[in-house]
Amino acid sequence: MVKPIKAVAAVALAGLALAACGGGSSGAAGDGGGKKVVISTDLPLQGASKDASDSTNNAIKLYLEQIGNKAGDYTVELKTYDNSTAAKGAWDDATCAKNAQEHVANTAEVAVMGTFNSGCAKIEVPVLNQDPTGPMLMVSHANTNPGLTKTWDPGEPQKYYPSGTRNYARVVTTDDYQGAAAAIYAQSKLGVKSVYILNDNQTYGQGVGKSFETKAAALGIKVIANEPWDAKQANYTALFNKINAAKPDMVYLAGIYDNNGGQLVKDKVAVLGDNAGAVKLMGPDGFTGYPELNKLPQAQGMYLTFAGLTTDQLKAGGGAAAKLLADYKAKYGVDPASNYALYGVAAVQVILAAIEKSDGSRKSVTEQVLAGTGVSIPADKAAIGKEIKIDPATGDTTAIDISVEVIKDNKETFVAAQTVS
């Protein structure tokens, strides 16, 4: 997975990487003095995640414009990468691997904001970690799989940091909390006594499904099964007929909407009935931020969790977050399509704070976040309305926020903040 790193370094040394800086789309950098640096986003810009990714990029561009594209004495340019393919309509392993090498090869680039999908991050982080001029920093706004930063599956998280030095951080909490919070809410508020879990057989889905299953069992909820769904199936009628025979109170979809989630939701309702009926439907943040899903008649009444504070909460909280959302709507005419948009800005704020304190090198930028006391963004400036603080020992945020939403009237509506105990 990471063998091509030496070839990348050779390309960089050959000077070809500087030409790459002109590719893709970017926000205009200011003309002020000091060194110019490039930061990037690495998101799926095609398929079902396009709306969420576009709104994240737009929010970041707006924020950079508002601060004059500056981080201390450094002028900052934004470069956007697409880690999806049209054929797949979602993030793609080979494209993530290619992007990782391009990040390293672009010698002007000092840090990456992303990725959206945890599986893509697990491909990219080890490549950035072996950058001979780094390691190169990645700060994610949306990765929730625990194994990127803490003990989870075998070999994690050490296998993502072959250099022995960490280079990855995130501004959202992890699925060991999200899955547990979803199970607590299902039991305490929805009265669920039995559940059938379907996972999309990917890194993220397996992780959040495992967390939900563990907590549900501990709470006394009967876990009938935790099995994968096949994203390539034309329909899931037979699957839901099998589930119907088991008589669960809830179906929990552990995965991402991109993996044929719309068909899954349609067939759940066709076989098991309306989501407000006897069999509830719930999913994690992999089903949030999809206007296409929200408009489905069969999705109405579906519960969702989000590993952070929702746009509704940020608006109500006022301050810097509410102002940025108001400015976003004034500029683009709509609210962000995803709750993750402002978390993208939050991740960029961490990167910019690191750049401001650094000597401009990749190694130094990474050290500002993942060594010493790390960086923090005060609540009155933070894009998420509360202090952003990264634990330099792990790269995890110190904030554990889980929100519960329901799809109602074709949109995601905040229901409750769920604590984890």
C-alpha positions as CSV (number, residue, x, y, z in Angstrom):
1,M,0.0,0.0,0.0
2,V,2.8,2.4,0.7
3,K,5.7,1.0,-1.4
4,P,5.5,3.8,-4.0
5,I,6.6,6.5,-1.5
6,K,10.3,6.4,-2.8
7,A,9.2,7.1,-6.3
8,V,7.1,10.0,-5.0
9,A,10.2,11.5,-3.3
10,A,12.2,11.1,-6.5
11,V,9.5,13.0,-8.4
12,A,9.5,15.7,-5.8
13,L,13.3,16.1,-5.9
14,A,13.1,16.3,-9.7
15,G,11.0,19.4,-9.3
16,L,8.0,18.1,-11.1
17,A,5.8,18.5,-8.1
18,L,5.8,22.3,-8.4
19,A,3.9,22.0,-11.6
20,A,1.2,20.0,-9.9
21,C,0.4,22.9,-7.8
22,G,-1.5,24.5,-10.7
23,G,-3.9,21.5,-11.1
24,G,-7.3,21.2,-9.5
25,S,-9.3,24.2,-8.2
26,S,-8.0,26.5,-5.6
27,G,-9.0,29.6,-3.6
28,A,-7.0,32.7,-4.5
29,A,-4.0,33.3,-2.3
30,G,-3.3,36.9,-1.1
31,D,-0.4,39.0,-2.3
32,G,1.0,39.7,1.2
33,G,4.5,39.2,2.2
34,G,6.0,36.1,3.7
35,K,6.1,32.5,2.5
36,K,3.3,31.0,0.5
37,V,2.1,27.5,1.4
38,V,-0.5,25.2,0.0
39,I,-3.1,23.3,2.0
40,S,-5.5,20.9,0.4
41,T,-8.8,19.1,0.8
42,D,-9.2,15.5,-0.2
43,L,-12.9,14.6,-0.6
44,P,-15.2,12.5,-2.8
45,L,-16.4,15.1,-5.4
46,Q,-18.5,12.7,-7.4
47,G,-21.5,10.5,-6.6
48,A,-23.8,10.7,-3.6
49,S,-21.2,12.5,-1.4
50,K,-20.8,15.4,-3.9
51,D,-23.2,17.8,-2.2
52,A,-21.6,17.3,1.2
53,S,-18.0,17.7,-0.2
54,D,-18.9,20.7,-2.3
55,S,-20.4,22.5,0.7
56,T,-17.4,21.7,2.8
57,N,-15.0,23.1,0.1
58,N,-17.2,26.2,-0.2
59,A,-17.3,26.8,3.5
60,I,-13.5,26.5,3.6
61,K,-13.0,28.9,0.7
62,L,-15.4,31.4,2.3
63,Y,-13.5,31.2,5.6
64,L,-10.1,31.6,3.9
65,E,-11.4,34.7,2.0
66,Q,-12.6,36.2,5.3
67,I,-9.2,35.9,6.9
68,G,-7.4,37.1,3.9
69,N,-5.8,33.7,3.1
70,K,-3.4,34.3,5.9
71,A,-1.9,32.2,8.7
72,G,0.4,34.5,10.6
73,D,3.1,35.6,8.1
74,Y,2.1,32.9,5.6
75,T,-0.1,33.3,2.6
76,V,-2.3,30.2,2.1
77,E,-3.5,28.7,-1.1
78,L,-6.2,26.0,-1.2
79,K,-5.9,23.0,-3.6
80,T,-8.8,20.5,-3.9
81,Y,-8.4,16.8,-4.6
82,D,-11.1,14.4,-5.6
83,N,-10.8,10.9,-4.2
84,S,-13.8,9.4,-6.0
85,T,-14.5,8.1,-9.5
86,A,-17.5,8.6,-11.7
87,A,-17.7,4.9,-12.3
88,K,-17.9,4.1,-8.6
89,G,-19.8,7.2,-7.6
90,A,-17.9,7.1,-4.2
91,W,-14.4,7.2,-2.8
92,D,-12.1,4.8,-4.5
93,D,-9.1,2.9,-3.0
94,A,-6.8,3.4,-6.0
95,T,-7.6,7.1,-6.2
96,C,-6.9,7.6,-2.5
97,A,-3.5,6.0,-3.0
98,K,-2.8,8.2,-6.0
99,N,-3.9,11.3,-4.1
100,A,-1.6,10.4,-1.2
101,Q,1.4,10.3,-3.5
102,E,0.4,13.6,-5.2
103,H,0.2,15.3,-1.8
104,V,3.8,14.3,-1.1
105,A,5.0,15.2,-4.5
106,N,3.5,18.7,-4.4
107,T,6.4,20.3,-2.5
108,A,4.5,23.5,-1.8
109,E,1.8,21.6,0.1
110,V,2.2,21.4,3.8
111,A,-1.1,19.7,5.1
112,V,-4.2,17.9,4.1
113,M,-7.8,18.5,5.3
114,G,-9.6,15.2,5.0
115,T,-10.5,12.6,4.2
116,F,-14.3,12.2,4.5
117,N,-14.2,8.4,4.6
118,S,-12.1,6.5,7.2
119,G,-11.2,3.8,4.7
120,C,-9.6,6.3,2.4
121,A,-7.7,7.9,5.4
122,K,-6.3,4.4,6.2
123,I,-4.8,4.3,2.8
124,E,-3.4,7.9,2.7
125,V,-2.1,8.4,6.2
126,P,0.8,5.8,6.0
127,V,2.0,7.4,2.8
128,L,2.0,10.9,4.2
129,N,3.6,9.4,7.3
130,Q,6.6,8.3,5.3
131,D,7.1,11.6,3.5
132,P,10.9,12.1,3.7
133,T,10.4,15.8,4.4
134,G,7.6,15.2,7.0
135,P,5.7,13.4,8.2
136,M,2.9,15.4,6.5
137,L,-0.1,16.4,8.5
138,M,-3.7,15.3,7.8
139,V,-6.6,16.7,9.9
140,S,-10.0,15.1,9.2
141,H,-13.4,16.7,9.7
142,A,-15.3,13.4,9.3
143,N,-13.3,10.2,10.0
144,T,-14.8,8.5,12.9
145,N,-13.3,5.0,12.8
146,P,-11.5,4.5,16.1
147,G,-8.5,2.5,14.7
148,L,-6.9,5.6,13.1
149,T,-5.9,6.9,16.5
150,K,-6.5,4.2,19.1
151,T,-6.4,0.4,19.7
152,W,-9.2,-1.1,17.8
153,D,-8.5,-3.8,15.1
154,P,-5.3,-5.8,15.1
155,G,-2.2,-3.6,14.5
156,E,-4.1,-0.4,15.0
157,P,-3.2,2.4,15.2
158,Q,0.5,1.7,14.9
159,K,0.4,0.4,11.4
160,Y,-0.7,3.8,10.1
161,Y,2.5,5.4,11.4
162,P,5.4,3.4,10.1
163,S,7.8,6.2,10.8
164,G,7.0,6.0,14.5
165,T,5.7,9.6,14.6
166,R,2.0,10.4,14.4
167,N,0.8,12.8,11.6
168,Y,-3.0,12.4,11.8
169,A,-5.6,14.3,13.8
170,R,-9.4,14.9,13.7
171,V,-11.9,17.4,15.0
172,V,-14.8,14.9,15.4
173,T,-15.2,12.1,17.9
174,T,-15.1,8.4,17.1
175,D,-17.5,5.5,16.4
176,D,-16.9,3.8,19.7
177,Y,-18.8,6.8,21.1
178,Q,-21.2,7.2,18.2
179,G,-22.3,3.6,18.0
180,A,-22.8,3.4,21.8
181,A,-24.8,6.7,21.8
182,A,-27.1,5.4,19.1
183,A,-27.8,2.2,21.1
184,I,-28.5,4.2,24.3
185,Y,-30.9,6.4,22.4
186,A,-32.6,3.4,20.7
187,Q,-33.3,1.8,24.0
188,S,-34.1,4.8,26.2
189,K,-36.1,6.9,23.8
190,L,-37.4,4.5,21.2
191,G,-38.0,1.5,23.4
192,V,-36.0,-0.8,21.2
193,K,-35.7,-4.4,22.6
194,S,-34.3,-6.2,19.6
195,V,-32.2,-5.0,16.6
196,Y,-31.0,-6.3,13.3
197,I,-27.7,-4.7,12.2
198,L,-26.7,-4.4,8.6
199,N,-23.2,-3.2,7.8
200,D,-21.7,-2.1,4.4
201,N,-18.6,-4.4,4.9
202,Q,-16.3,-1.3,4.8
203,T,-13.9,0.0,7.4
204,Y,-16.3,2.6,8.7
205,G,-19.5,0.5,8.6
206,Q,-17.9,-2.5,10.3
207,G,-16.5,-0.2,13.0
208,V,-19.7,1.7,13.9
209,G,-21.7,-1.5,13.6
210,K,-19.4,-3.2,16.1
211,S,-19.7,-0.4,18.5
212,F,-23.5,-0.3,18.3
213,E,-23.6,-4.1,18.7
214,T,-21.4,-4.1,21.8
215,K,-23.3,-1.4,23.6
216,A,-26.7,-2.7,22.6
217,A,-25.9,-6.1,24.0
218,A,-24.6,-4.5,27.2
219,L,-27.9,-2.7,27.6
220,G,-29.9,-5.9,27.2
221,I,-31.1,-5.3,23.6
222,K,-31.2,-8.5,21.7
223,V,-28.8,-8.3,18.7
224,I,-30.4,-10.7,16.2
225,A,-27.5,-10.4,13.7
226,N,-24.8,-8.1,12.4
227,E,-24.2,-9.0,8.8
228,P,-23.1,-7.2,5.6
229,W,-25.3,-5.9,2.8
230,D,-24.1,-6.2,-0.8
231,A,-23.9,-2.7,-2.3
232,K,-24.3,-4.2,-5.8
233,Q,-27.7,-5.8,-5.3
234,A,-30.6,-4.5,-7.4
235,N,-32.9,-4.8,-4.5
236,Y,-33.0,-6.1,-0.9
237,T,-36.5,-7.6,-0.8
238,A,-35.3,-11.1,0.1
239,L,-33.0,-9.7,2.7
240,F,-35.8,-7.8,4.4
241,N,-38.1,-10.8,4.2
242,K,-35.5,-12.7,6.1
243,I,-35.3,-9.9,8.7
244,N,-39.0,-9.7,8.9
245,A,-39.2,-13.3,10.0
246,A,-36.8,-12.4,13.0
247,K,-39.3,-9.7,14.2
248,P,-36.8,-6.9,15.2
249,D,-37.9,-3.6,16.7
250,M,-35.2,-1.8,14.7
251,V,-32.9,-2.1,11.7
252,Y,-29.6,-0.3,12.2
253,L,-27.7,0.5,8.9
254,A,-24.0,0.7,9.8
255,G,-22.4,2.2,6.7
256,I,-22.5,4.9,4.1
257,Y,-25.4,6.0,2.0
258,D,-23.1,5.8,-1.1
259,N,-23.3,2.0,-0.9
260,N,-26.8,1.7,-2.4
261,G,-28.3,3.1,0.8
262,G,-31.3,4.6,-1.0
263,Q,-32.4,1.2,-2.3
264,L,-31.9,-0.3,1.2
265,V,-34.1,2.3,2.8
266,K,-36.8,1.9,0.1
267,D,-36.9,-1.9,0.5
268,K,-36.9,-1.7,4.3
269,V,-40.1,0.3,4.2
270,A,-41.7,-1.8,1.5
271,V,-41.2,-5.0,3.5
272,L,-41.1,-3.9,7.2
273,G,-43.3,-0.8,7.0
274,D,-43.1,2.9,7.7
275,N,-40.2,4.0,10.0
276,A,-42.7,5.4,12.5
277,G,-44.3,2.0,12.8
278,A,-43.3,-1.2,14.5
279,V,-39.8,-1.4,13.0
280,K,-37.7,1.7,13.5
281,L,-34.8,2.6,11.1
282,M,-31.6,4.2,12.3
283,G,-28.2,5.0,10.7
284,P,-25.0,6.7,11.7
285,D,-23.4,9.8,10.2
286,G,-22.6,7.9,7.0
287,F,-26.2,8.6,6.1
288,T,-26.2,12.3,7.0
289,G,-25.7,15.1,4.5
290,Y,-27.4,13.5,1.5
291,P,-30.3,15.7,0.1
292,E,-31.2,12.7,-2.2
293,L,-31.9,10.6,0.9
294,N,-33.7,13.3,2.7
295,K,-36.2,13.7,-0.1
296,L,-37.1,10.0,-0.3
297,P,-40.6,9.3,1.0
298,Q,-39.3,6.1,2.5
299,A,-36.6,7.9,4.5
300,Q,-39.0,10.0,6.5
301,G,-38.9,9.1,10.2
302,M,-35.4,7.5,9.9
303,Y,-33.2,8.4,12.9
304,L,-29.6,9.4,12.4
305,T,-26.6,10.1,14.6
306,F,-23.9,12.7,13.9
307,A,-20.5,12.7,15.6
308,G,-20.5,16.4,16.4
309,L,-22.9,19.4,16.6
310,T,-25.4,19.8,13.8
311,T,-26.0,22.9,11.8
312,D,-29.2,23.5,13.7
313,Q,-27.3,23.4,17.0
314,L,-24.6,25.7,15.6
315,K,-27.2,28.3,14.4
316,A,-28.9,28.3,17.8
317,G,-25.6,28.6,19.7
318,G,-24.8,31.9,18.0
319,G,-21.2,33.2,17.9
320,A,-18.6,32.5,15.2
321,A,-20.4,29.4,14.0
322,A,-23.7,31.0,13.5
323,K,-22.1,34.0,11.7
324,L,-20.2,31.7,9.4
325,L,-23.4,29.9,8.5
326,A,-25.2,33.2,7.9
327,D,-22.3,34.3,5.7
328,Y,-22.4,31.0,3.8
329,K,-26.1,31.4,3.1
330,A,-25.6,35.0,2.0
331,K,-22.8,33.9,-0.4
332,Y,-24.2,30.6,-1.8
333,G,-28.0,31.1,-1.3
334,V,-28.5,27.9,0.7
335,D,-27.4,26.3,3.9
336,P,-24.5,23.8,3.8
337,A,-25.7,20.4,2.6
338,S,-23.8,18.6,5.4
339,N,-23.3,19.1,9.1
340,Y,-19.6,18.3,8.3
341,A,-19.1,21.5,6.3
342,L,-18.2,23.6,9.4
343,Y,-16.2,20.8,10.8
344,G,-14.1,21.1,7.6
345,V,-13.5,24.7,8.5
346,A,-12.6,23.6,12.0
347,A,-10.0,21.2,10.7
348,V,-8.6,24.0,8.5
349,Q,-8.4,26.2,11.6
350,V,-6.3,23.6,13.3
351,I,-4.0,23.4,10.2
352,L,-3.7,27.2,10.0
353,A,-2.9,27.5,13.7
354,A,-0.1,25.0,13.2
355,I,1.2,26.8,10.1
356,E,1.3,30.1,12.0
357,K,3.4,28.6,14.8
358,S,5.7,26.6,12.4
359,D,8.8,27.3,10.4
360,G,6.8,26.5,7.2
361,S,8.1,22.9,6.8
362,R,5.9,19.9,6.8
363,K,7.7,18.4,9.7
364,S,7.2,21.6,11.8
365,V,3.5,22.0,10.9
366,T,2.9,18.4,12.0
367,E,4.8,18.9,15.3
368,Q,2.7,21.9,16.3
369,V,-0.4,19.6,16.4
370,L,1.1,16.3,17.5
371,A,3.9,17.3,19.9
372,G,4.3,19.4,23.0
373,T,1.0,21.1,24.0
374,G,-0.6,21.0,20.6
375,V,-2.9,23.6,19.2
376,S,-6.3,24.9,20.3
377,I,-8.9,27.2,18.8
378,P,-10.8,29.3,21.4
379,A,-14.6,29.0,21.4
380,D,-15.2,32.6,20.3
381,K,-13.2,32.0,17.0
382,A,-14.0,28.3,16.5
383,A,-16.1,27.3,13.5
384,I,-18.0,24.8,15.7
385,G,-18.9,27.2,18.4
386,K,-16.8,25.6,21.1
387,E,-13.1,25.2,21.8
388,I,-11.3,23.0,19.4
389,K,-8.5,21.1,21.3
390,I,-6.5,18.2,19.9
391,D,-4.8,15.8,22.3
392,P,-1.2,15.9,20.9
393,A,-0.6,12.3,22.1
394,T,-3.3,10.8,20.0
395,G,-4.6,13.3,17.5
396,D,-8.1,13.0,18.9
397,T,-10.4,15.9,19.8
398,T,-11.1,16.3,23.5
399,A,-14.8,17.0,22.7
400,I,-17.3,14.1,22.6
401,D,-20.5,15.4,21.0
402,I,-23.1,13.0,19.6
403,S,-26.3,14.4,18.0
404,V,-29.4,12.6,17.1
405,E,-31.5,13.7,14.2
406,V,-34.6,12.5,12.4
407,I,-35.5,12.9,8.7
408,K,-38.7,14.9,8.7
409,D,-40.3,17.0,5.9
410,N,-37.4,16.1,3.6
411,K,-34.7,17.4,5.8
412,E,-32.6,16.4,8.8
413,T,-33.9,17.8,12.0
414,F,-32.1,17.9,15.3
415,V,-33.8,15.8,18.1
416,A,-31.4,15.5,21.0
417,A,-27.8,15.5,22.2
418,Q,-26.9,12.1,23.4
419,T,-24.3,11.5,26.1
420,V,-22.4,8.3,26.4
421,S,-21.9,6.5,29.7
